Amino acid sequence: MTPYPNLPYSHNGLKAFEAVARLMSFTLAADELNVTQSAVSRQVKQLEDELNASLIVRKHRSIELTLKGLQLYKTLRDSYQSVESLLASWQEPERKRIVIKATLSYATRVLISKARELNERYSEHEIVIIPAIEEDECLNTPDYDLLIFHSRLRGHYQGQSDMFFLREEFMAPVCAASVAEGRPDIASILTLPRIHPTLDHQDWKMWLAEVKPEQTHPVRDMTFFTLDLALSACLSGQGATVTDLLLILPELERGYFCCPQGVNIQHSSWQYFCHQRTHSPEIDELIEWLKQDTEKDIRQLKRLAQQYQWQGVISG
């Protein structure tokens, strides 16, 4: 049984009636449909008979729509316009996309700040940024053109096809300018509560193991489980955290975060890598831009290191 029992058997009559009602002319409707005027008149008459309703009043030199004819025309017009819009959208060329998948902290703290530049460089493309949670596992997925991830398996990825090393991390303790009187020294920042992004407190442990400061009294530990939460807590004045300074470079430059004068900056056991899945001129250009932009950020960090006499790996 048909789900539309009241619709006429042939849709040609509806199409012919819609053209006549829209153009208010059998002659113009026949020209548009590329049939004879008598064929259009016959199809409309058959439609009226099947619906048992008068749709058009035929006069000597003009026509008028009956109330039912006007109601039917408005319904057909809206329906045909909706179908036309849908079918037209199918004909539109799909906009090209560049899909960048990146570790969550890199996506939120680096790529977002460079979104405008990416849009300007690739104005014909839609830039899609996907945060990666399980970073190494993302290598097994096909949903990106370029993957930016960090790993402790440097030897595993170096030399692999379509894989390249991007940069080291530059780790040091920071606190919010709101809790520092001027620029804090190392001793004062070590008295603040210690904010951690992981339960093992690895970032603080590695930095303290190399610096070996003299601890005069115990401090409180707080773990926020992700780097972004830890940095937000730090920026709100909750304590100090050890982080990759390149991830907070804009905040360091503007004075929102403070890193102690003379502090020792270290590399962590993590490094950033990129995997190129799509080979195209746009992705090749994107990779070169990413390398150059990373080098520019490292140069800027070194200028800050000279200004504040930061030591360690950044001083070379």
N, C-alpha and C positions, 0 to 999 in steps of 0.2 A: 504494500500500500504506500502510495506517495505521501511524503510528509507535508506536501503543499497541495492539498486537494482542490483549492479554489483557483489556482493558477491556470491560465489557458494552456491547451495542449501545445500549441506552437508559439514560440517566443518572437517569431517574425512580426506578428500583429502588434505586439507591445513596442517593438523597435520602430515599426512604421508609424504607429500612433504618436510615440514620443517625438519623432522628427516633425510630423505634421503640427503637433501642438506647440512645439518650440518655434517653428518657423511660421506658423499660422498660414500654411499654404500647402496644398497637395502637390502643386507643381514644383515648388522649391524642395519639398521632401523627396519627390521622385528624383530630382537631379542629384541630391545629396546621396541617396541610396543607390543611384545608378540603375534604376528600374523605370518602368513606364508609370504614368500618372494613374492609369486604370488599375495597375497592380497594387499601388499603394491604397487606392480607394477600396479595392476588394479586400485587402488584408485588414483594413480598419473596420469595414463592415462585418467581416467574419469575427473579429474580436468583439464587436458590440453584440453580435448574435450569441456568441459563446458566453459572454458575461451577462447577457440579458439586461443590458444597460445602454442608454444613449449617451455617447461621449462627445459627439461633435454635432453642432447644428449647421447644416449646409445651407448657405444663402446664395443669392444670385452671383455676387462677385466677392464674397468673403465667407469666412467660417467663424463660429464661436464655440467655445468649450462649454459644455454643460457643467453643473456643479460637480457631478461625479467625474466628468472628464478632467476638470481642473484638479481635483483631488488625486486622480490617478497620475496625471502629468507631473505634479510636484513630487510624488513618491518616486516615480521613475527617474526624474531628473536627479534627485539626491542619490539614488542608488547607482545610477550610471556614473555620476561624478566620483563617487567613492571607488567604484571598480576601476575607473580610468586613472585615478590617482595612484591606486595600488599597482596597476600594471605599468604605469609610467615610472614608478620607483624601481621596478625591476629592470628597467632599461638604463637607469643611471649607472655610470661606471663606478665600481666600488673604489672608495678612496684608499690609496696606498697607506700602509701603516709601517711604522718602525717600532718593534716591540723590544723593550729593554727590561730584562729581569735582573733584579739586584738584591743583594742582602738588605734586610729591612733597614738597618741603620744607615747604610749608604744611600738607599733610595730616599729616605726621609730627610737626611741631613746634607746630602750633596746634590742629588739629582733634582729635588724639588727647587733648590735655590738656582739651578741652571735651566729650569724649564723654559723660561722666556727665550733664552739664547738658543735652545734646541728648536723651539718653534720657529724662530727666525731663520735658522740655518736650513730647516727642512719644512718650508712653508707649504709644500705640496703634499706633505705626509701628516698623518695623525700620529703623534707620539704617544705610545702606550707604555706605562711603567708598571711593572708587576713586582711586588715585594716577595722576596724568597725567604721562607722560614727555614726549611731543611736545605741548606745551601748546596752541599756536595751532591745530594740526591737530585737536584734540579738538572744536573747534567744528563739525566736519563729522560728528560721530558722534551717534547718538540715545540713548546709554546713560546719560543723567543727567537729573536734575531741575534741578540747579544746578551750574554750572561755575565754579570759582575758579582763575584763571590769572594769570600775570604776563607782561608784554610790554613791548617798547620802542616799540611802535606806538600811542602814546597817541592821536594824531590820527586814526588809522584806526578806533578803536573808539568814541571819544566820539560820542554822538548816535545810535548804532545802536540799532535796536529791541531791547528786552529786554536791553540791555547797560548796566552802570553801573560807574563808577569806584569802587574800594574804598579804596585808600590808596597812598601813596608808600612807598618803602623809606627806612630811617634807618640810614645806613652809618657804622660806626666800627670801629677795631681793638679786639680783646679778647684776653685770655689767661686761662688757668685761674688761679684763686686759689692753687692749689698751687705755682705757679712765681713768684708775686708776693709780695714782702715788704711786707705792708700793701697799699696801693693804688698800683700802678705809675704813674710819670709817663710822659709821651709819649716822652721820650728813652730810657728803659729798655725800653719795649715795642718800640721800633724796633730794638733790638739782638737781639731774639729771632728764631729762624728764622721765615720767613714762609710761612704755610700758605695754599694757594690751592684753590678748588673748580673752577677752569677752567684750561686750558692757557695761555690768553692773559694770565693774572694781572690781569684787568681791574679787579677790585674794589680791589686794592692800588694799581694804577696811577692810578685816578681819585682815590682819597683822597690819595695822595702828591702828585699834580699840583696839587691845591688847597692843601694844607698847606705844601708846599715845605720840608720839614725839612732841616737840615744833616746830611748823612750822613757819619759819621766813619770807618766801616769797612764792608766788604761783609758781607752776611748771606746765610744759606743759604735757598733756596726749596724748598718741597715741595708737590706737587700731588696731591690726592686725588680729583679729577675730579667729585665731587658735593659739594654743600653739607653734607649730613648727615655724610659721611665727614670732611670738613674740620673741622666742628664737634666731632666725636668725637675727632679727633686733637688739636685745640686743648684740649679739656677734659681729655684725658689728659696734658697738659703738654708736648706736642711743639713748641709755638711759639705764634705769634699769628696771628689771621686777621681780615680785615675782613669784617664781616657785617651783615645787617639786624638791628638790636637788638630789634625787635619779635618776631622769631622766637625769641629767647633771653630774653625778658622774665622768665619764671619763674626762670631760672638767674641772671639779673642781680639779681633781688630777693633771692634766697637766698644770694647771694655766691659761687656756684660759678664764674661768669665775672666778670672784672674789666675795666672800661673806664677808661682813665686820667682822672684829674681834669683838667678844663679842656680835654678833647679836643674837636676840631671834628667835629660830626656833619653828614653830607651826604646829600642825596638822590642816588640812583643814576639811571641812565637807564631803569630798569625801574619799572613800576607794576603794582599788582594790579587786576584787573578781574573782574567776575562776569557770567555769562550765564545768564539764566533761561529754561530750555526749557519747563518745566511751569508752567502758571498754575493755582494752586489756593490756597485760604486758608492751607494749611499752608506752602507755599513762599513766599507773600507774607510771612507772619509770620517765616519763617526768614530772609529777606533783611533785614527790619527788625531782627531780633535781631543778625544779623551786622554790620550797620552800627553799631548801638549798642555792641556788644561791641568792635568795632575802635576806636571813639572812646574807649571806656573805657581800652583798652590804651594808646592814644596819650597820654591824660591821665596815666596812671601813669608812662609813660616821661618825660613832662615833669617830673613830680615828682622822679624820679631825676636828671634833668638839673639841676634846681635844687640838689639835694643835693650833687652832685659837680661843679657848675659847668661842665657840658658846654655847648659853644657851637654856633654854626651854626644849621641849620634848626630845631632842637628848642627854641631859646631864644625863639622868637617867640610 
